[in-house]
Structures are given as structure tokens and as C-alpha cells.
Amino acid sequence: MNKAFKIIIAGGKTGGHLFPGIAIANAIEKISRDAKILFIGTNTAFETKTLEKYGYAHKSIFSRPVKGGNIVNKAFSFCIVLFSLIQSMIIMKTFKPDFVIGVGGFSSFAVVLAAWIFGIPTAIQEQNAFPGLTNRLLSRFAGTIFTSFKETKGFEKNPKVKYVGNPVRKPDNAGIEENPVLNNFDPDKFTILVTGGSQGALSINAAFLDALKLMDNKDQLNIIHQTGINDEHSIKGKYKALGIKATAKAFFHDMPNIQDMADLAITRAGAGTLSELCTKGLPAILVPFPHAADDHQTFNARALEKKGGAVMIKDNEMTGQTLKKIIQSLTTDKERLEHMSGILKSLAMPDADKKIADYILKTKDIKV
């Protein structure tokens, strides 16, 4: 019997970090029966429930974003990092991983650093063109840096970089024909998917509902709306008041199948979301999150808009009227939508998860 090849995937909290990690884990399990995977991250409900759904073991460590500023903030941040590092080192001693990969988010810092201290092979996976602080720091220690963009800021000349694309979720085995949401929809109608990412987006939710009020053809639309947990009850009530039969839910775990049902997406512009749009060839109206680090979502959205695969609108310029005009210009132009879809598919790198999994498993001679 082969010795289990133990892998730690560190990071998460938001879908932008967590789902690439899950995609990598799924790819590893498809290749190797001997792999044992442990996720390490935060104890947030989203992270723990999502990993439980996918059947992955999970441990949480105490971690918070590093703060600058006055000496009190710096001292507090140092204490938190030190405590989470000790927790991570204990996990290294007990779990004894053969490989550790960080997928971003502040919880990944101490884990990858602890692995480096113990001499365990490490890697980090960066989703964005502008790396976050955690991965910028870890790039000094990690053995390999997997990037989603050819030119990732600060990593352009780093010899440890491997450009593979961004791992994306695969559809659940049930398939689209068994998806219960589909039963509520007319397949002959145009379907719009509205989502602000794993945490929702209040501005997108509000502007889209305002746009619907102004549209004469709203009864000819299927609407799937991922509201975020804080807005679910309110948004459902507003659809009911408008007499619109939309499917509104805080979060859809099987987003790949949901995306297969859509003709157009209205969404934020995180790297994970854009990778999924490209894989699916799903045209989109992109509304970058205005407070993203280094404004990387605007950079992402502009790049896709410039290539012709999406339309970008700034969050502070989005009103019901402007959104209505863009939606109607796209829903009535089938040729443009098909052109956008083709461009997106040409940009897709759907095997990023397998490339990373292959690399990890090749670090040790195991039966695959």
C-alpha cells in the first residue's frame, strides 16, 4: 500500500481564493488515489460550509489582515502573525504534509511560512494581475509561483513563476439538466445572471432592480440572482413586489452549471469570475469592486472590455438607467453576444487546475 501523499491548501475566506483551491484539490484527486488533502484557513461560515459541501477536511487558524499605521497596530499585527505561525507549525508537525500551496488570503501567510521553515516544498497561486500583500511577501519564500496572467505585477522577471492560468470550478456531476433552478425557467427566454461574487454586491443588486423597473420586456427574461447573504430576504421581497418570478438566492454552490444557463452575466471583475466567464464563453457587464487592492478589478475589466469580451461600467457611474441601456443593447444584438462569447473562449485556460496538480504530484514519486 502506497504512503499517502499529504497536501495542504492554505487560504480562502472569499470565493476568489477558496474556489481555485478547491479546483486544484479536485484535480489532484482525479490524478492520484494516494493524495490526502487538508485545507487551512479561517473559521468563517462561508469557508467552513463550502469545504464541508465539497467533502474536504479543514482546520482554521487565528489570522487577521496585517495593519500598518501606528506602533500599536503594528505590534498587534505582529502578535497575530506570531500566534498563527505557531498554530501552523503545530499543524505541520502533526499532519506532516509533503507539499503546501497557498491560494491567497491573509490566512495563507503563516501556513506557507511554517512549511518553508520546516523545509517542506511550497508554492503560491496568484489569481490577479496585481498580487495581494500576502502573496507579495510569500513570493520570497515559496518554491514556485503559479500566475493567472502572463504579466503579473512584480513577478515579471521572477524565475520561480509558472504561467498556467486561474483554476476554475467544474460543474457538479448532476449536470445542468438536473439542476432544480432550470425547472423554474422558460428555455426560450433570455437569461440574465446577476452576482456580486461570493459576498454579494449591494450596488449591483440595487441598480439591477432599478433597471428592471424601467424595462418594458422584463417579462421576457429569466433572472438568476446571487444576492449575498445580507440582501437575500430584501431582494426576494422586491422581486415579489415587482411581480417578477426571479430565482434569488444568497449563494449558488454550483455556479458552473448556473453559468451554463445564462446568456449574459452582470458581475464584479475578480480574476476567478473572469476566468469562469472565459471558460464558459459567457458575455458580461462588468462592475469592478471600487475598493479592491490596487484597483485590480478595474484593470481586469478594462483588459476584457478592450478585447471585446465584456462591457465595463464603473460602480459610481452605475444607475438603473445606464444599466438598462447596456442590457437592452446586448439582449437585442445576438450577433454581438456571439462575437463576445467567441472572444472569451479564445482567452480561456481551462486546464490550469490540472497543470498545478501535475506539478504538485510530481514533487514526489507516488503512484498516479
C-alpha positions as CSV (number, residue, x, y, z in Angstrom):
1,M,0.0,0.0,0.0
2,N,1.4,3.4,-1.0
3,K,2.1,6.0,1.6
4,A,-0.5,8.8,1.4
5,F,0.9,12.0,-0.3
6,K,-0.2,14.8,2.0
7,I,-1.0,18.2,0.7
8,I,-2.1,21.4,2.5
9,I,-4.0,24.1,0.6
10,A,-3.9,27.3,2.6
11,G,-6.0,30.4,2.3
12,G,-9.6,31.3,1.4
13,K,-12.3,33.3,3.2
14,T,-13.7,34.6,-0.1
15,G,-14.7,32.6,-3.2
16,G,-11.9,34.3,-5.2
17,H,-9.3,32.5,-3.1
18,L,-11.2,29.4,-2.0
19,F,-12.6,28.1,-5.3
20,P,-9.2,28.0,-7.1
21,G,-8.0,25.9,-4.1
22,I,-11.0,23.6,-4.4
23,A,-10.4,23.3,-8.2
24,I,-6.8,22.3,-7.5
25,A,-7.9,19.7,-4.9
26,N,-10.4,18.2,-7.3
27,A,-7.8,17.9,-10.0
28,I,-5.3,16.3,-7.6
29,E,-7.9,13.7,-6.5
30,K,-8.7,12.8,-10.2
31,I,-5.0,12.1,-10.8
32,S,-4.0,10.4,-7.6
33,R,-5.7,8.0,-5.2
34,D,-3.0,8.4,-2.7
35,A,-3.4,12.1,-2.0
36,K,-4.7,13.3,1.3
37,I,-5.7,17.0,1.3
38,L,-6.2,19.4,4.2
39,F,-7.4,23.0,3.8
40,I,-6.2,25.5,6.4
41,G,-7.9,28.9,6.6
42,T,-10.4,30.9,8.6
43,N,-13.4,29.8,10.6
44,T,-15.9,31.9,8.6
45,A,-19.2,30.3,7.9
46,F,-18.8,30.6,4.1
47,E,-15.4,28.9,4.1
48,T,-16.3,26.1,6.5
49,K,-19.7,25.3,4.9
50,T,-18.3,25.4,1.4
51,L,-15.5,23.0,2.2
52,E,-17.9,20.7,4.1
53,K,-20.1,20.6,1.0
54,Y,-17.1,19.5,-1.1
55,G,-16.1,16.9,1.5
56,Y,-12.7,18.4,2.4
57,A,-11.0,18.4,5.8
58,H,-10.5,21.8,7.2
59,K,-8.6,23.4,10.1
60,S,-8.8,27.1,11.0
61,I,-6.1,29.3,12.4
62,F,-6.4,32.7,14.1
63,S,-5.5,35.2,11.5
64,R,-6.3,38.8,10.6
65,P,-5.2,41.3,7.9
66,V,-1.9,42.9,8.7
67,K,-2.3,46.5,9.7
68,G,0.2,49.3,9.3
69,G,0.0,52.8,10.9
70,N,0.9,53.4,14.5
71,I,3.1,51.3,16.7
72,V,0.0,49.8,18.5
73,N,-1.4,48.4,15.2
74,K,2.0,47.1,14.1
75,A,2.6,45.4,17.5
76,F,-0.9,43.8,17.4
77,S,-0.4,42.6,13.8
78,F,3.0,41.1,14.8
79,C,1.4,39.2,17.7
80,I,-1.3,37.8,15.5
81,V,1.2,36.7,12.8
82,L,3.3,35.1,15.5
83,F,0.4,33.2,17.0
84,S,-0.9,32.0,13.7
85,L,2.7,30.9,12.8
86,I,2.8,28.8,16.0
87,Q,-0.5,27.2,15.1
88,S,0.7,26.5,11.6
89,M,3.9,24.9,12.9
90,I,1.9,22.6,15.2
91,I,-0.2,21.5,12.2
92,M,3.0,20.8,10.2
93,K,4.3,18.6,13.0
94,T,1.0,16.7,13.3
95,F,-0.2,16.4,9.7
96,K,3.3,16.1,8.2
97,P,2.5,17.4,4.7
98,D,4.6,16.6,1.6
99,F,3.6,19.8,-0.1
100,V,1.9,23.1,0.8
101,I,0.3,25.6,-1.6
102,G,-1.1,29.0,-0.7
103,V,-4.0,30.3,-2.7
104,G,-4.1,33.8,-1.2
105,G,-5.9,35.5,1.6
106,F,-4.1,36.5,4.9
107,S,-4.7,33.1,6.4
108,S,-2.2,31.5,3.9
109,F,0.8,33.6,5.1
110,A,1.6,31.8,8.3
111,V,0.9,28.3,6.8
112,V,3.3,28.7,3.8
113,L,5.9,30.4,6.0
114,A,5.7,27.5,8.5
115,A,6.2,25.0,5.7
116,W,9.2,26.9,4.5
117,I,10.7,26.8,8.0
118,F,10.3,23.0,8.1
119,G,11.8,22.6,4.6
120,I,8.5,21.4,3.0
121,P,8.1,22.1,-0.7
122,T,5.8,25.1,-1.2
123,A,4.0,27.1,-3.9
124,I,1.6,30.0,-4.1
125,Q,-1.1,30.6,-6.6
126,E,-1.9,34.2,-7.6
127,Q,-5.2,34.9,-9.2
128,N,-4.8,38.6,-10.0
129,A,-2.6,40.7,-12.2
130,F,-1.8,42.8,-9.1
131,P,-0.7,40.4,-6.3
132,G,-2.1,40.9,-2.9
133,L,0.2,41.7,0.1
134,T,0.2,38.1,1.3
135,N,1.5,36.7,-1.9
136,R,3.9,39.5,-2.5
137,L,5.5,38.6,0.9
138,L,5.3,34.9,0.3
139,S,6.9,35.1,-3.2
140,R,10.3,35.4,-1.3
141,F,9.8,32.1,0.3
142,A,7.7,29.9,-2.0
143,G,9.4,27.5,-4.2
144,T,7.0,28.1,-7.1
145,I,4.7,30.9,-8.1
146,F,1.7,30.0,-10.3
147,T,0.2,33.0,-12.0
148,S,-3.0,33.6,-13.9
149,F,-1.7,36.5,-16.1
150,K,1.4,36.5,-18.3
151,E,2.4,39.8,-16.8
152,T,1.7,39.7,-13.1
153,K,2.9,43.0,-11.5
154,G,6.2,42.5,-9.6
155,F,6.6,38.9,-10.8
156,E,7.6,39.5,-14.4
157,K,11.2,38.6,-14.0
158,N,10.9,36.1,-11.2
159,P,12.4,32.8,-12.3
160,K,10.0,30.9,-10.0
161,V,6.9,31.9,-12.0
162,K,4.9,29.4,-13.9
163,Y,2.1,31.0,-16.0
164,V,-0.8,28.4,-16.0
165,G,-4.0,30.5,-15.8
166,N,-6.5,30.5,-13.0
167,P,-8.1,27.2,-11.8
168,V,-11.9,27.3,-12.1
169,R,-14.7,25.2,-10.7
170,K,-16.1,22.4,-12.7
171,P,-19.9,21.6,-12.9
172,D,-21.4,19.2,-10.3
173,N,-21.9,15.7,-11.6
174,A,-25.7,16.2,-11.6
175,G,-25.4,18.3,-14.8
176,I,-27.5,21.2,-15.9
177,E,-30.5,19.1,-16.9
178,E,-31.0,18.0,-13.3
179,N,-30.5,21.5,-11.8
180,P,-33.6,22.4,-9.9
181,V,-33.3,26.1,-10.9
182,L,-33.8,25.2,-14.5
183,N,-37.3,23.9,-13.8
184,N,-38.5,27.4,-13.0
185,F,-37.4,28.9,-16.3
186,D,-38.5,29.1,-19.9
187,P,-35.6,27.9,-22.1
188,D,-36.9,30.2,-24.9
189,K,-36.4,33.3,-22.8
190,F,-33.2,35.3,-22.4
191,T,-31.4,34.5,-19.1
192,I,-29.5,37.1,-17.1
193,L,-27.2,36.0,-14.2
194,V,-26.7,38.7,-11.6
195,T,-23.9,38.2,-9.0
196,G,-21.6,40.3,-6.8
197,G,-19.4,37.4,-6.1
198,S,-19.4,35.1,-3.0
199,Q,-20.3,38.0,-0.7
200,G,-22.8,39.8,-2.9
201,A,-22.8,43.5,-4.0
202,L,-25.3,46.0,-2.7
203,S,-24.7,48.4,-5.6
204,I,-25.3,45.8,-8.3
205,N,-28.4,44.5,-6.6
206,A,-29.9,48.0,-6.3
207,A,-29.0,49.1,-9.8
208,F,-30.3,46.0,-11.5
209,L,-33.7,46.2,-9.7
210,D,-33.9,49.9,-10.8
211,A,-33.1,48.9,-14.3
212,L,-35.8,46.2,-14.4
213,K,-38.4,48.8,-13.3
214,L,-37.6,50.8,-16.5
215,M,-37.6,47.8,-18.9
216,D,-40.7,47.0,-20.9
217,N,-39.6,43.5,-21.8
218,K,-38.8,42.2,-18.3
219,D,-41.4,39.5,-18.6
220,Q,-39.3,38.1,-21.4
221,L,-36.3,37.5,-19.2
222,N,-35.2,34.7,-16.9
223,I,-33.3,36.1,-13.9
224,I,-30.9,34.2,-11.7
225,H,-29.7,36.5,-8.9
226,Q,-27.0,35.6,-6.3
227,T,-27.7,38.3,-3.7
228,G,-25.2,37.7,-1.0
229,I,-26.3,36.6,2.5
230,N,-27.2,40.1,3.8
231,D,-29.5,41.0,0.9
232,E,-31.3,37.7,0.1
233,H,-34.5,38.4,2.1
234,S,-34.8,42.1,0.9
235,I,-34.1,41.2,-2.8
236,K,-36.7,38.4,-2.8
237,G,-39.2,40.8,-1.4
238,K,-38.5,43.4,-4.1
239,Y,-38.9,40.9,-6.9
240,K,-42.2,39.8,-5.4
241,A,-43.4,43.4,-5.2
242,L,-42.5,43.9,-8.9
243,G,-44.3,40.8,-9.9
244,I,-41.1,39.2,-11.3
245,K,-40.5,35.5,-11.0
246,A,-36.8,35.6,-10.4
247,T,-34.7,33.0,-8.7
248,A,-32.8,34.9,-6.0
249,K,-30.5,33.1,-3.5
250,A,-27.8,34.2,-1.2
251,F,-25.2,31.9,-2.8
252,F,-25.2,29.2,-5.6
253,H,-22.7,26.5,-4.8
254,D,-22.9,25.1,-8.3
255,M,-22.1,28.3,-10.2
256,P,-20.6,26.5,-13.3
257,N,-24.0,24.9,-14.0
258,I,-25.7,28.2,-13.3
259,Q,-23.4,30.0,-15.8
260,D,-24.3,27.4,-18.4
261,M,-27.9,28.5,-18.1
262,A,-27.1,32.2,-18.6
263,D,-26.9,34.3,-21.8
264,L,-25.5,37.4,-20.0
265,A,-23.8,38.0,-16.7
266,I,-23.8,41.2,-14.6
267,T,-20.9,40.8,-12.1
268,R,-17.9,42.0,-10.4
269,A,-14.5,41.6,-12.1
270,G,-12.4,39.4,-9.8
271,A,-9.9,37.2,-11.5
272,G,-11.8,34.0,-10.6
273,T,-15.0,35.3,-12.0
274,L,-13.3,36.4,-15.3
275,S,-11.6,33.0,-15.7
276,E,-15.0,31.3,-15.4
277,L,-16.6,33.7,-17.9
278,C,-13.8,32.9,-20.4
279,T,-14.2,29.1,-19.8
280,K,-17.9,29.3,-20.4
281,G,-17.8,32.0,-23.1
282,L,-20.4,34.0,-21.1
283,P,-20.7,37.7,-22.2
284,A,-20.8,40.1,-19.3
285,I,-21.4,43.5,-18.0
286,L,-18.5,44.0,-15.5
287,V,-18.8,46.3,-12.5
288,P,-15.4,46.4,-10.8
289,F,-15.3,46.5,-7.0
290,P,-14.1,50.0,-6.3
291,H,-12.2,49.2,-3.1
292,A,-10.2,46.2,-4.5
293,A,-6.5,46.3,-3.7
294,D,-4.5,48.3,-6.3
295,D,-7.9,48.7,-8.1
296,H,-7.1,45.4,-9.8
297,Q,-10.7,44.6,-10.7
298,T,-10.8,47.7,-12.9
299,F,-7.6,46.6,-14.6
300,N,-9.1,43.1,-15.2
301,A,-12.4,44.6,-16.6
302,R,-10.7,47.0,-18.9
303,A,-8.5,44.3,-20.3
304,L,-11.5,42.1,-21.1
305,E,-13.5,45.1,-22.5
306,K,-10.6,46.1,-24.7
307,K,-10.6,42.7,-26.3
308,G,-14.3,42.8,-26.9
309,G,-15.4,40.1,-24.5
310,A,-17.3,42.4,-22.0
311,V,-18.7,45.8,-21.3
312,M,-17.4,47.7,-18.2
313,I,-19.3,50.2,-16.1
314,K,-17.8,51.9,-13.0
315,D,-19.6,51.3,-9.7
316,N,-20.0,55.0,-9.1
317,E,-21.5,55.6,-12.6
318,M,-23.9,52.7,-12.4
319,T,-27.6,53.7,-12.3
320,G,-30.7,51.9,-13.2
321,Q,-31.0,53.9,-16.4
322,T,-27.4,53.3,-17.6
323,L,-27.6,49.6,-16.8
324,K,-30.9,49.3,-18.6
325,K,-29.4,50.8,-21.8
326,I,-26.5,48.4,-21.7
327,I,-28.7,45.4,-21.0
328,Q,-31.1,46.2,-23.8
329,S,-28.3,46.9,-26.3
330,L,-26.9,43.4,-25.6
331,T,-30.1,41.4,-25.4
332,T,-31.2,42.7,-28.8
333,D,-27.9,42.0,-30.5
334,K,-27.4,38.3,-30.9
335,E,-24.5,38.7,-33.3
336,R,-22.6,40.8,-30.8
337,L,-23.2,38.4,-28.0
338,E,-21.9,35.5,-30.1
339,H,-18.8,37.6,-31.0
340,M,-18.2,38.3,-27.3
341,S,-18.6,34.7,-26.5
342,G,-16.1,33.6,-29.1
343,I,-13.5,36.1,-27.8
344,L,-13.9,34.9,-24.2
345,K,-13.5,31.3,-25.2
346,S,-10.3,32.1,-27.1
347,L,-8.8,33.5,-23.9
348,A,-9.7,30.6,-21.7
349,M,-7.1,28.4,-20.0
350,P,-9.4,25.6,-18.6
351,D,-6.6,23.2,-17.6
352,A,-4.9,25.4,-15.0
353,D,-6.1,23.1,-12.2
354,K,-4.6,20.0,-13.9
355,K,-1.3,21.8,-14.6
356,I,-0.9,22.7,-10.9
357,A,-2.0,19.3,-9.7
358,D,0.5,17.6,-12.0
359,Y,3.3,19.8,-10.8
360,I,2.5,19.1,-7.1
361,L,2.2,15.4,-7.5
362,K,5.5,15.2,-9.5
363,T,7.4,16.5,-6.4
364,K,7.2,13.0,-5.0
365,D,7.4,9.6,-6.6
366,I,3.9,8.3,-6.0
367,K,1.5,6.0,-7.9
368,V,-0.9,8.0,-10.0
